[in-house]
Amino acid sequence: MHVTFDGSRVTAGSEARERFYDSRGYGRPRDGNLELAPVEAAHLLFRGDIPAVHDDRGGEALDFQAYLASQAVSEVDFFVYKDLRDRGFYLSPAPEEDAAADFLVYPRGQGPWDDDLAYRIHSKSERAEVAAATMRSLAGEDETDHGDDEPTGVLAVVDEESEVTYLSVDRRRPSGSTAHDIPSAEGDLLADRVLVGDPPAVLHERAFYGQPLDSEDDPLQLSLVEAAHLAGEGRLSLSGDGGVERIVERGREVEGERFERRLRAYAALRDAGVVPKTGFKFGADFRTYANVESVDDLGHSELLVRVVPGDHTFDPRDLALDVRLAHGVRKTMVYALADSEGVTEWLAVQRLTP
Amino acid sequence: MHVTFDGSRVTAGSEARERFYDSRGYGRPRDGNLELAPVEAAHLLFRGDIPAVHDDRGGEALDFQAYLASQAVSEVDFFVYKDLRDRGFYLSPAPEEDAAADFLVYPRGQGPWDDDLAYRIHSKSERAEVAAATMRSLAGEDETDHGDDEPTGVLAVVDEESEVTYLSVDRRRPSGSTAHDIPSAEGDLLADRVLVGDPPAVLHERAFYGQPLDSEDDPLQLSLVEAAHLAGEGRLSLSGDGGVERIVERGREVEGERFERRLRAYAALRDAGVVPKTGFKFGADFRTYANVESVDDLGHSELLVRVVPGDHTFDPRDLALDVRLAHGVRKTMVYALADSEGVTEWLAVQRLTP
């Protein structure tokens, strides 16, 4: 079987079309021949289905190792392609106009002859970075769990041992039913929080703001982000001069720009009926409770939220760490992408086994 | 009881000395009176043991809340002090010459009259940063698990709900017994790894370098850091031009300065008889195996290693995340502080319950 390589595409004859496309979903038919993407040819070479490809430019015959060494194909793509094939999927390189995806994966039992897609895959080395734009694109347009219509966007990370970790990316706007009327309170601004000497009971006991110093009758301490939000809503004043500006200023001193990003995400969560509390123990900005009637009857917190700038670059290693920890405590990891106006996207990232 | 505050120290009379120092370890005697650090006075105010302190400068009487609001004491210090008292410890503010420590904690049942120390505590808000120098100082001078002589250095992080998380910091130089003679091999440099077509068996099977593509007879793929180390040791050459420089250059393209830091830590671990493999699934640079005789008989990997620059600033939230994950998989989290010469410190950080 004569298979040629012109530097970007691999071409084989009609026999290859029957053997590889018709029965196993490799490549696509063109003019009676079979055109293979470089990664598809690499897989056929690796399996020994074709012994070599002939380089049209130099004339040499390239076996699997020489073909990989020629850098005709990224080995990261090869490992992802191979892993999905090993799992029983047929898949094709994504069209060039889909900038975020490297592969389109068909549902098990289907192939390029069918119309359905299971996954859109972006493949990356564990050492490379992932742009926020890529994550947004993988998450798709709709606020869905990728129903029947839209394929699940997946980041496939190839680690140094060439194992592949799959992370699904979904839009997931938090929503809840927490809503309590809160009377105004007055507090003192300390270095890193606000102390409310005589808090209205509803503030902590129902709306789950702050934490009493020790027992229920003690002063209530609010975090700076809680205090800034309440002050912004007109529910908290400070003894002495100044209001929300003084609190925000203190927050900025403590943690720079990150404070205002967190404050915007905090406000968006509260507006959506969700209670954000510190996620420190889980390495996140917030853990969230969707439906708080009373602190005596708190459910399990559902989400871990990390707030990042809208142009954030994700490190696959950090994603792996966050997602693994969240899974271990039965929560979902959500990234809030925030710009100066507010949170523009909520992206849930979860481990997936295709 | 008359207690006065001059802006930095709180002073009370001989009655206070008997009640607070002699029986409960607050403050230190001076000229027959009792001198209290601001945080000690805050705790006595909080408990109601003293109703107010009188501000020498303004003349007002400050109750607990007014005293905290006057910023006489950091509330972060107060929360740590209170938490340790609640746990049954006596503790004193650290002397000023100990720049990294805020508190010295006595063993349970002992106090400032005794010579022993259990912990040296550095207290921080979850939002603040921790300098590498502080971590170094907490770890102490010696390569010990803080035996009887040296108190354990502890980072106490106060989260937004004022819960305190304790992280111990120890020096922990990895060491192992992995040592195998490795014959030279030749490989092809791909985009993100090196492929060795005909590897000596010992390379993977005994010394645990790389990973076969699929089954044992397949080519062996080495990560860039493994390949760079082997090439540097004269055990790997590349087909085509160039050697270790080409690999390091590729590594630098992929992940910048971090590559060389990782390479130095990798070399130090191998030199110590320890096998580093990717820690990607745990969000770390490496997981390590101390004693590898054969890959068919691998033990549990003991450490997760994250390599950081020598002047790194630690974010308490990142520490919490790393340490929690490591604990969950029964490994110890170790930070390798590396400069351009190599790794200068190995710091193990672990959750501690005082």
Interface residues (C-beta under 8 A of the other chain):
Chain A: F46 Q65 A66 L68 A69 Q71 S74 E75 V76 K82 S125 E126 R127 A128 V157 V158 D159 E160 E161 S162 E163 T165 D188 L189 L190 A191 D192 R193 L195 G197 Q211 L213 D214 P219 Q221 S223 L224 V225 E226 S239 V254 E255 F259 K277 T278 F280 K281 F282 G283 A284 P316 R317 D318 A320 L321 D322 R324 L325 G328
Chain B: F46 Q65 A66 L68 A69 Q71 S74 E75 V76 K82 S125 E126 R127 A128 V157 V158 D159 E160 E161 S162 E163 T165 D188 L189 L190 A191 D192 R193 L195 G197 Q211 L213 D214 P219 Q221 S223 L224 V225 E226 S239 V254 E255 F259 K277 T278 F280 K281 F282 G283 A284 P316 R317 D318 A320 L321 D322 R324 L325 G328
